[in-house]
Amino acid sequence: MNHCSPQKEKTRVVLFESSEVLPPDWDTLLPEGHFLKKGQLSVTEKANLPDLSYVYALIYHNGKPVAASYFQIFLLKHYHLDRNHATSTQHIAWSTFSKMLHPKLLVGGHLFRHDICSYYWDTSFSAFEAYNFYRAAIKKATRRSGAMAVLVKDMDETLVPYFQNYAPEYKLLRNDISMEMDVDSAWQNIKDYEKALKHKYAQRYRKIKAGWEKVEVRELSAEDVWKEKETIYQLYHNISLNQTVRLGILSPDYLPLLGQEYPDQLKLWMVYEEGKAVAFFSAWLQENALDMFYIGMDYSRNEELQLYFNILFFSVEQAIAQGKTKLILGRTALEAKARLGCRPKYLSTYLYIPNRILRTFVNSIQENVKEGEGAWENRHPLKPVAGTEK
């Protein structure tokens, strides 16, 4: 119990380090089907994701369970910063720092998912009370984990104003954007999307699609994903190695376990060239949206087959075929997705770094992002919808 004020004496945070030991109060508090239910939490644990451990916080108020929160503890290592995308000074500094101090990052949320809610509270309490419950859980989980920094991601939007106004030590991350496209209800197939593109973008679309004629795209069953897991992992690993900062790395079992747990929601397609797998891509089928998940590819075949851009176009085709009103393409490759017709959704991700050395280093990495920032905003590949011209 924290004794900071008479009001806070009523609030108690209890921490657990495994879903197996969560008490009955945990599941009783949560609504049916919520991500934080014990059975769903165990899926991520079983995947044995590298460098990750977990903390679960159950918050009691006046002896009653009122909120539950999920945290990941990420052990930061030297290989999480790619030396080819950092300056030599940055790489040396990070290698020395990470190897000497073994820094940990406490993540309020899920490093590998953005479509789930990692904090739940009894809605009979106000959003301000929920914020205070959450901050108490973060504070205790930070002490327990020994984390040098806290990342709060994909939080409920009702909590954002309180982090903005009551927690100045939490800094909003720059350029944290999800690229999304509204799928026109008039589009019956991918040809309709092509017709909606402006002339030069339609020409580019046709040129890129020509490479797709040389491959076979096959949807894999959950059983097939298990059989192909090593191939899928290697293709994913190629993408991972190309990232500047790797905030976590998947394990070979992660996608197969998710496919097994969510066979109707998580879809995975493999791309074959003359019988050899050269790419894969996955997506969550939400009620009204197709939410692209992890992809992987053989970079030696990317240029000729235009694998990456064809995966993006295939996602548009699938969103139309599945009758979705929105396509969510996520946080990376903003320019490429803007050329597709996506627009930005600015996200509220907050970072708190009390450690001065680590804070200085992260700020230097953030500065690298500034050059050319926002240039993709000038991409407008879709023709104006009738009646919207200015």
For each residue, the residues with C-beta under 8 A, 3 or more apart:
1: 9 11 12
2: 8 11 13 136 139 140
3: 8 9
4: 8
5: 8 9
6: 9
7: 10 11
8: 2 3 4 5 11 132 136
9: 1 3 5 6
10: 7 61 62
11: 1 2 7 8 59 60 61 132 133 136
12: 1 59 60 61
13: 2 57 58 59 60 136 137 140
14: 57 58 59 60
15: 55 56 57 58 140 141 144
16: 19 21 22 55 56 57 58
17: 21 53 54 55 56
18: 21 22 45 54
19: 16 22 38 41 42 45 54 56
20: 38 42
21: 16 17 18
22: 16 18 19 26 27 38 41 56 58
23: 26 58
24: 27 28
25: 28 29 58 65
26: 22 23 29 30 36 38 56 58 65 68
27: 22 24 30 37 38
28: 24 25 65
29: 25 26 58 65 66 67 68 120 122
30: 26 27 34 36 37 68 120
31: 34 120
32:
33: 37
34: 30 31 37 40 117 120
35: 40 41 70 116 117 118
36: 26 30 40 41 68 70 117 118 120
37: 27 30 33 34 40 41
38: 19 20 22 26 27 41 42
39: 42 43
40: 34 35 36 37 43 261
41: 19 22 35 36 37 38 44 45 54 56 70
42: 19 20 38 39 45 46
43: 39 40 46 47 257 258 261
44: 41 47 49 54 110 112 254
45: 18 19 41 42 54
46: 42 43 253 257
47: 43 44 250 251 253 254 257
48: 251 253
49: 44 52 112 248 249 250 251 254
50: 248 249 251
51: 74 75 76 77 80 248 249
52: 49 72 73 74 75 111 248
53: 17 72 73 75
54: 17 18 19 41 44 45 70 71 72 73
55: 15 16 17 71 72 73 106 141 144 145
56: 15 16 17 19 22 26 41 68 69 70 71
57: 13 14 15 16 68 69 70 71 137 140 141
58: 13 14 15 16 22 23 25 26 29 65 67 68
59: 11 12 13 14 65 66 67 68 69 121 133 136 137
60: 11 12 13 14 63 64 65 66
61: 10 11 12 64 66 67 125 133
62: 10
63: 60
64: 60 61
65: 25 26 28 29 58 59 60 68
66: 29 59 60 61 121 122 125 133
67: 29 58 59 61 119 120 121 122 125 130 133 134 137
68: 26 29 30 36 56 57 58 59 65 119 120 121
69: 56 57 59 108 118 119 120 134 137 138 141
70: 35 36 41 54 56 57 109 110 118 119
71: 54 55 56 57 106 107 108 118 137 138 141 145
72: 52 53 54 55 106 107 109 110 111
73: 52 53 54 55 104 105 106 107 145 147
74: 51 52 104 105 106 107 111 247 248
75: 51 52 53 102 103 104
76: 51 80 98 102 103 104 105
77: 51 80 98
78: 81 94 95 98 99
79: 246
80: 51 76 77 98 245 246 247
81: 78 85 86 90 91 94 244 245 246
82: 85 86 241 242 243 244 245 246
83: 86 91
84:
85: 81 82 243 244
86: 81 82 83 90 91 94 244 365
87: 90 91
88: 91 92
89: 92 93
90: 81 86 87 93 94 361 364 365
91: 81 83 86 87 88 94 95
92: 88 89 95 96
93: 89 90 96 97 361
94: 78 81 86 90 91 97 98 361
95: 78 91 92 98 99
96: 92 93 99 100
97: 93 94 100 101 103 357 358 361
98: 76 77 78 80 94 95 101 102 103
99: 78 95 96 102
100: 96 97
101: 97 98 148
102: 75 76 98 99
103: 75 76 97 98 147 148 149 355 358
104: 73 74 75 76 145 146 147 148
105: 73 74 76 147 148 149 150 151 247
106: 55 71 72 73 74 138 141 142 145 147 149 150 151
107: 71 72 73 74 110 111 150 151 153
108: 69 71 118 119 134 138 150 151 152 153 155
109: 70 72 118 151 152 153 154 155
110: 44 70 72 107 113 114 116 118 154
111: 52 72 74 107 247 248
112: 44 49 248 250 254
113: 110 116
114: 110 153 154 178 330 331
115: 284 286 291
116: 35 110 113 154
117: 34 35 36 120 154 156
118: 35 36 69 70 71 108 109 110 154
119: 67 68 69 70 108 134 137 155 156 159
120: 29 30 31 34 36 67 68 69 117
121: 59 66 67 68 125 129 130 133 134
122: 29 66 67 125
123:
124:
125: 61 66 67 121 122 129 130 133
126: 129 130
127: 130 131 158 159 162
128: 131 132 162
129: 121 125 126 132 133
130: 67 121 125 126 127 133 134 156 158 159
131: 127 128 134 135 159 162 163 166
132: 8 11 128 129 135 136
133: 11 59 61 66 67 121 125 129 130 136 137
134: 67 69 108 119 121 130 131 137 138 159
135: 131 132 138 139 167
136: 2 8 11 13 59 132 133 139 140
137: 13 57 59 67 69 71 119 133 134 140 141
138: 69 71 106 108 134 135 141 142 150 152
139: 2 135 136 142 143
140: 2 13 15 57 136 137 143 144
141: 15 55 57 69 71 106 137 138 144 145 147
142: 106 138 139 145 147 150
143: 139 140 146
144: 15 55 140 141
145: 55 71 73 104 106 141 142
146: 104 143
147: 73 103 104 105 106 141 142 150
148: 101 103 104 105 353 354 355 358
149: 103 105 106 351 352 353 354 355 358 359 362
150: 105 106 107 108 138 142 147 170 351 352 353
151: 105 106 107 108 109 349 350 351
152: 108 109 138 155 163 170 349 350 351 352
153: 107 108 109 114 347 349 350
154: 109 110 114 116 117 118 347 349
155: 108 109 119 152 159 160 163 348 350
156: 117 119 130 159
157: 160 348
158: 127 130 161
159: 119 127 130 131 134 155 156 162 163
160: 155 157 163 164 348
161: 158 164 165
162: 127 128 131 159 165 166 167
163: 131 152 155 159 160 166 167 170 348 350
164: 160 161 167 172
165: 161 162
166: 131 162 163
167: 135 162 163 164 170 350 352
168:
169: 352 354
170: 150 152 163 167 350 351 352
171: 350 351 352 353
172: 164 176 348 349 350
173: 176 349 350 351 366
174: 366 369 370 373
175: 334 369 373
176: 172 173 331 346 347 348 349
177: 331 334 344 345 346 347
178: 114 328 329 330 331 344 345 347
179: 328 329 330 331 334 337 338 342 343 344 345
180: 326 327 328 329 342 343 344 345
181: 316 319 326 327 329 340 341 342 343
182: 325 326 343
183: 187 316 319 320 324 325 326 327
184: 187 192 193 196 385
185: 325
186: 192
187: 183 184 192 193 196 320
188: 192 320
189: 192 193 317 320 321
190: 193 194 313 316 317 320
191: 194 195
192: 184 186 187 188 189 195 196 320
193: 184 187 189 190 196 197 316 317 320
194: 190 191 197 202 205 206
195: 191 192 202
196: 184 187 192 193 341 382 383
197: 193 194 201 202 205 341 381 382 383
198: 201 202 380 381 382 383
199: 202 203
200: 203 204
201: 197 198 204 205 339 381 382
202: 194 195 197 198 199 205 206
203: 199 200 206 207
204: 200 201 207 208 339
205: 194 197 201 202 208 209 313
206: 194 202 203 209 210
207: 203 204 210
208: 204 205 211 212 306 309 310 313
209: 205 206 212 213 310 313
210: 206 207 213
211: 208 214 215 304 305 306 307 310
212: 208 209 215 305 306 310 313 314
213: 209 210
214: 211 273 305
215: 211 212 271 272 273 278 305
216: 271 272 273
217: 269 270 271 272 314
218: 269 270 272
219: 267 268 269
220: 224 225 228 268 269 270
221: 224 225 263
222: 225 226 256 259 260 263
223: 226 227
224: 220 221 227 228
225: 220 221 222 228 229 232 255 256 259 268
226: 222 223 229 256 259 260
227: 223 224
228: 220 224 225 231 232 270 277
229: 225 226 232 233 252 253 255 256
230: 233 234 252
231: 228 234 235 270 277 280
232: 225 228 229 235 236 252 255 268 270 280 296
233: 229 230 236 237 250 251 252 296
234: 230 231 237 238 296
235: 231 232 238 239 277 278 279 280 296 297 298
236: 232 233 239 240 250 255 280 294 295 296
237: 233 234 240 241 296
238: 234 235 241 242 296 297 298 299
239: 235 236 242 243 294 295 296 297
240: 236 237 243 246 249 250
241: 82 237 238
242: 82 238 239 299
243: 82 85 239 240 246
244: 81 82 85 86 365 368
245: 80 81 82 365
246: 79 80 81 82 240 243 249
247: 74 80 105 111
248: 49 50 51 52 74 111 112
249: 49 50 51 240 246
250: 47 49 112 233 236 240 254 255 294
251: 47 48 49 50 233 254
252: 229 230 232 233 256
253: 46 47 48 229 256 257
254: 44 47 49 112 250 251 257 258
255: 225 229 232 236 250 258 259 266 268 282 294
256: 222 225 226 229 252 253 259 260
257: 43 46 47 253 254 260 261
258: 43 254 255 261 262 266
259: 222 225 226 255 256 262 263 266 268
260: 222 226 256 257 263
261: 40 43 257 258
262: 258 259 265 266 284
263: 221 222 259 260 266
264: 285
265: 262 284 285 286
266: 255 258 259 262 263 282 283 284 285 293
267: 219 282 283 284 285 318
268: 219 220 225 232 255 259 280 281 282
269: 217 218 219 220 280 281 282 314
270: 217 218 220 228 231 232 277 279 280
271: 215 216 217 277 278 279 280 281 297 307 311
272: 215 216 217 218 275 276 277 278
273: 214 215 216 276 278 301 305
274:
275: 272
276: 272 273
277: 228 231 235 270 271 272 280 298
278: 215 235 271 272 273 297 298 301 305 307
279: 235 270 271 295 296 297 298 301 307 311
280: 231 232 235 236 268 269 270 271 277 295 296 297
281: 268 269 271 292 293 294 295 296 311 314 315
282: 255 266 267 268 269 292 293 294 295
283: 266 267 290 291 292 293 315 318
284: 115 262 265 266 267 290 291 293
285: 264 265 266 267 290 291 322 324
286: 115 265 289 290 291 324
287:
288: 324 325 326
289: 286 319 324 325 326 327 328
290: 283 284 285 286 315 318 319 322 324 326 327 328
291: 115 283 284 285 286 328 330
292: 281 282 283 295 315 327 328 329 330
293: 266 281 282 283 284
294: 236 239 250 255 281 282
295: 236 239 279 280 281 282 292 308 311
296: 232 233 234 235 236 237 238 239 279 280 281
297: 235 238 239 271 278 279 280 301 302 307 308 311
298: 235 238 277 278 279 301 302 307
299: 238 242 302
300:
301: 273 278 279 297 298 304 305 307
302: 297 298 299 305 306 307 308
303: 306
304: 211 301
305: 211 212 214 215 273 278 301 302 310
306: 208 211 212 302 303 309 310
307: 211 271 278 279 297 298 301 302 310 311
308: 295 297 302 311 312 333 336
309: 208 306 312 313 336
310: 208 209 211 212 305 306 307 313 314
311: 271 279 281 295 297 307 308 314 315
312: 308 309 315 316 329 336 337 340
313: 190 205 208 209 212 309 310 316 317 340
314: 212 217 269 281 310 311 317 318
315: 281 283 290 292 311 312 318 319 327 329
316: 181 183 190 193 312 313 319 320 327 340 341
317: 189 190 193 313 314 320 321
318: 267 283 290 314 315 321 322
319: 181 183 289 290 315 316 322 324 326 327
320: 183 187 188 189 190 192 193 316 317 323 324
321: 189 317 318
322: 285 290 318 319
323: 320
324: 183 285 286 288 289 290 319 320 327
325: 182 183 185 288 289
326: 180 181 182 183 288 289 290 319
327: 180 181 183 289 290 292 315 316 319 324 342
328: 178 179 180 289 290 291 292
329: 178 179 180 181 292 312 315 337 340 342
330: 114 178 179 291 292
331: 114 176 177 178 179 347
332:
333: 308 336 337
334: 175 177 179 337 338 344 376
335: 338 339 375 376 379
336: 308 309 312 333 339 340
337: 179 312 329 333 334 340 342
338: 179 334 335 341 342 343 376 377 379 381
339: 201 204 335 336 376 379 381
340: 181 312 313 316 329 336 337 381
341: 181 196 197 316 338 381 382
342: 179 180 181 327 329 337 338
343: 179 180 181 182 338
344: 177 178 179 180 334 377
345: 177 178 179 180
346: 176 177
347: 153 154 176 177 178 331
348: 155 157 160 163 172 176
349: 151 152 153 154 172 173 176
350: 151 152 153 155 163 167 170 171 172 173
351: 149 150 151 152 170 171 173 362
352: 149 150 152 167 169 170 171
353: 148 149 150 171 358 359 362
354: 148 149 169 359
355: 103 148 149 358 359
356: 359 360
357: 97 360 361
358: 97 103 148 149 353 355 361 362
359: 149 353 354 355 356 362 363
360: 356 357 363 364
361: 90 93 94 97 357 358 364 365
362: 149 351 353 358 359 365 366
363: 359 360 366 367
364: 90 360 361 367 368
365: 86 90 244 245 361 362 368 369
366: 173 174 362 363 369 370
367: 363 364 370
368: 244 364 365 371
369: 174 175 365 366 373
370: 174 366 367 373
371: 368
372: 375
373: 174 175 369 370
374: 377
375: 335 372 378
376: 334 335 338 339 379
377: 338 344 374
378: 375
379: 335 338 339 376
380: 198
381: 197 198 201 338 339 340 341
382: 196 197 198 201 341
383: 196 197 198
384: 388 389
385: 184 388
386: 389
387:
388: 384 385
389: 384 386
390:
